């Protein structure tokens, strides 16, 4: 935890005034946990905390009807 915060502090000072969002996102890779996946041959990284928040929001917003499995066939 200490190293993460130290890295964040160093990068924050080094990139102070940086306007390029891609550079700032790349800097976050050094101190924020990431989830990685391969999609269509490309490596995708996503902030683990943001993914967790979105997962919780989607689970909360689902209606009870959405939670029930949909039948593959209609009973007669």
C-alpha positions as CSV (number, residue, x, y, z in Angstrom):
1,X,0.0,0.0,0.0
2,X,2.8,2.4,0.9
3,X,4.5,1.8,-2.5
4,X,1.3,2.4,-4.4
5,X,0.8,5.7,-2.7
6,X,4.5,6.7,-3.1
7,X,4.3,5.9,-6.8
8,X,1.1,7.9,-7.2
9,X,2.7,10.9,-5.4
10,X,5.8,10.8,-7.7
11,X,3.8,10.4,-10.9
12,X,1.3,13.1,-9.8
13,X,4.2,15.6,-9.3
14,X,5.9,14.5,-12.5
15,X,2.7,14.9,-14.6
16,X,1.4,18.1,-13.0
17,X,-0.1,20.2,-15.7
18,X,-0.3,17.3,-18.2
19,X,-3.5,17.7,-20.4
20,X,-3.2,14.5,-22.4
21,X,-5.7,11.9,-21.0
22,X,-3.9,9.0,-22.5
23,X,-0.7,9.8,-20.7
24,X,-2.5,10.3,-17.4
25,X,-4.3,6.9,-18.0
26,X,-1.0,5.2,-18.7
27,X,0.4,6.7,-15.4
28,X,-2.5,5.1,-13.5
29,X,-1.3,1.7,-14.6
30,X,1.6,2.0,-12.1
31,X,-0.5,2.6,-9.0
32,X,-4.1,1.4,-9.6
33,X,-5.1,-2.3,-9.7
34,X,-6.1,-3.3,-13.2
35,X,-8.2,-6.1,-14.7
36,X,-6.9,-7.4,-18.0
37,X,-8.7,-9.4,-20.8
38,X,-8.0,-10.3,-24.4
39,X,-10.7,-9.3,-26.8
40,X,-10.4,-9.9,-30.6
41,X,-6.6,-10.3,-30.1
42,X,-6.2,-7.1,-28.2
43,X,-5.2,-6.7,-24.6
44,X,-7.6,-4.5,-22.8
45,X,-7.0,-3.0,-19.3
46,X,-9.7,-1.6,-17.1
47,X,-9.5,0.0,-13.7
48,X,-10.5,-2.7,-11.2
49,X,-12.3,-0.3,-8.8
50,X,-14.3,1.3,-11.7
51,X,-15.3,-2.2,-12.9
52,X,-16.5,-3.2,-9.4
53,X,-18.6,0.0,-9.1
54,X,-20.2,-0.6,-12.4
55,X,-20.9,-4.3,-11.6
56,X,-22.6,-3.3,-8.3
57,X,-24.7,-0.6,-10.0
58,X,-25.9,-2.9,-12.8
59,X,-26.8,-5.6,-10.2
60,X,-28.7,-3.1,-8.2
61,X,-30.6,-1.7,-11.2
62,X,-31.7,-5.0,-12.4
63,X,-35.4,-5.8,-11.9
64,X,-36.6,-9.1,-10.4
65,X,-37.8,-10.1,-13.9
66,X,-34.3,-9.6,-15.2
67,X,-32.9,-11.9,-12.5
68,X,-35.1,-14.9,-13.5
69,X,-33.6,-17.1,-16.2
70,X,-35.5,-16.9,-19.5
71,X,-36.9,-20.2,-20.7
72,X,-35.5,-21.6,-24.0
73,X,-38.9,-22.9,-25.0
74,X,-42.4,-22.0,-24.2
75,X,-44.5,-24.6,-22.2
76,X,-47.7,-25.7,-23.9
